[in-house]
Structures are given as structure tokens and as C-alpha cells.
Amino acid sequence: MEVARAAGHDDKAALKLGNAANRAKARELQDHYYEHVSPACGLTRTGPKRERLSRQQW
């Protein structure tokens, strides 16, 4: 956010850019963890996700 503000963006735009940077960094951290730790432990990158059922199936 500080970099965006210094570049002349208003607070709303700076917040949006800061959030995007945080998401990108978190994704990078998770990818790094997956590449270095998960294969040895037998973990997958994404979990089984929620099973989707119709009302009748429930």
C-alpha cells in the first residue's frame, strides 16, 4: 500500500493494490510449501473440496 500511495494512488486504489500483493505473496508461499514439503508427506495442493449434492440427494 505504501508503494501505491507514494506512486500517487488514492487510498481505495492503494488498498486494492495492497490486497492483490498480499494474495500473490500468500499464493507464492503456499506453492513453495507444496513443492518442498507436501510430496514427501503425500499431500495434494488442493483438498477434496466440498461435495456438491442436489436437495434430493441430501
Rosetta silent file (secondary structure, phi, psi, omega in degrees, C-alpha in Angstrom):
SEQUENCE: MEVARAAGHDDKAALKLGNAANRAKARELQDHYYEHVSPACGLTRTGPKRERLSRQQW
SCORE:     score description
SCORE:     0.000 S_00000001
   1 L     0.000  -39.779 -178.026    0.000    0.000    0.000 S_00000001
   2 H   -62.077  -38.755  179.624    2.791    2.393    0.844 S_00000001
   3 H   -65.974  -40.856  179.765    4.320    1.978   -2.618 S_00000001
   4 H   -66.608  -40.909  177.589    0.948    2.631   -4.257 S_00000001
   5 H   -64.270  -40.821  179.416    0.362    5.736   -2.142 S_00000001
   6 H   -65.322  -27.476  179.028    3.841    7.012   -2.964 S_00000001
   7 L   -80.937   -2.512  175.169    3.026    6.482   -6.646 S_00000001
   8 L   100.226    9.548  178.223    0.065    8.851   -6.268 S_00000001
   9 L   -78.793  150.735  176.209   -2.861    6.426   -5.933 S_00000001
  10 L   -75.869  173.835 -174.502   -5.755    7.296   -3.662 S_00000001
  11 H   -60.406  -41.210 -178.169   -6.489    5.210   -0.540 S_00000001
  12 H   -64.875  -45.547  179.387   -9.062    2.943   -2.210 S_00000001
  13 H   -67.294  -38.204  179.196   -6.775    2.092   -5.130 S_00000001
  14 H   -64.877  -40.262  178.320   -3.798    1.655   -2.797 S_00000001
  15 H   -64.013  -42.956  179.186   -5.794   -0.763   -0.639 S_00000001
  16 H   -61.781  -43.701  178.618   -6.842   -2.748   -3.713 S_00000001
  17 H   -67.416  -37.835  177.992   -3.245   -2.983   -4.912 S_00000001
  18 H   -65.334  -41.555  177.821   -2.044   -3.919   -1.429 S_00000001
  19 H   -64.123  -40.906  178.757   -4.610   -6.701   -1.144 S_00000001
  20 H   -63.189  -39.732  178.156   -3.616   -8.062   -4.548 S_00000001
  21 H   -66.071  -39.766  177.823    0.036   -8.075   -3.481 S_00000001
  22 H   -63.748  -43.559  179.062   -0.838   -9.920   -0.250 S_00000001
  23 H   -62.596  -41.659 -179.875   -2.814  -12.581   -2.151 S_00000001
  24 H   -64.302  -41.465 -179.935    0.040  -13.059   -4.612 S_00000001
  25 H   -68.031  -39.173  177.923    2.590  -13.433   -1.807 S_00000001
  26 H   -64.452  -41.726  178.422    0.360  -15.905    0.083 S_00000001
  27 H   -62.944  -41.066  178.846   -0.086  -17.961   -3.101 S_00000001
  28 H   -62.657  -42.238  178.676    3.683  -17.930   -3.623 S_00000001
  29 H   -63.377  -43.980 -179.944    4.243  -19.134   -0.038 S_00000001
  30 H   -66.142  -39.091  177.284    1.710  -21.958   -0.446 S_00000001
  31 H   -63.824  -43.160  179.157    3.253  -23.024   -3.765 S_00000001
  32 H   -62.206  -44.339  178.311    6.722  -23.073   -2.202 S_00000001
  33 H   -60.925  -45.551 -179.170    5.472  -25.153    0.735 S_00000001
  34 H   -61.101  -44.598 -177.652    3.747  -27.590   -1.617 S_00000001
  35 H   -64.856  -34.511 -172.860    6.859  -28.025   -3.765 S_00000001
  36 H  -101.086  -23.972 -174.359    9.202  -28.646   -0.830 S_00000001
  37 L  -115.840  -45.317 -170.464    7.123  -30.355    1.870 S_00000001
  38 H   -60.792  -43.824 -178.440    3.925  -31.865    0.530 S_00000001
  39 H   -58.518  -38.207 -179.787    5.267  -34.559   -1.836 S_00000001
  40 H   -67.775  -27.038 -178.629    7.260  -36.169    0.984 S_00000001
  41 H   -98.035   -3.702 -179.492    4.132  -36.208    3.172 S_00000001
  42 L    75.130   27.590 -179.900    1.736  -37.329    0.437 S_00000001
  43 L   -93.492  151.506  175.916   -0.275  -34.094    0.483 S_00000001
  44 L  -102.057  163.517 -177.452   -2.056  -32.584   -2.504 S_00000001
  45 L   -68.930  -40.703  176.598   -2.116  -28.889   -3.439 S_00000001
  46 L  -120.626  148.339 -178.876   -5.885  -28.597   -3.022 S_00000001
  47 L   -75.359 -171.049 -176.604   -8.046  -30.644   -0.720 S_00000001
  48 L   -71.886   -7.663 -178.717  -11.009  -32.808   -1.661 S_00000001
  49 L    62.836  168.939 -179.381  -13.274  -29.755   -1.817 S_00000001
  50 L   -81.449  134.573  178.734  -16.871  -29.806   -0.694 S_00000001
  51 L   -75.281  133.320 -178.096  -19.057  -32.409   -2.317 S_00000001
  52 L  -100.341  120.741 -179.996  -21.955  -30.844   -4.177 S_00000001
  53 L  -125.348  148.431  175.428  -25.297  -32.614   -3.851 S_00000001
  54 L   -74.847  169.811  177.912  -28.795  -31.702   -5.016 S_00000001
  55 L   -60.491  -39.503  179.739  -31.590  -31.321   -2.477 S_00000001
  56 L   -65.761  -38.077  179.009  -32.937  -34.749   -3.384 S_00000001
  57 L   -68.585  -31.910  177.342  -29.552  -36.384   -2.870 S_00000001
  58 L   -68.230    0.000    0.000  -29.243  -34.808    0.583 S_00000001
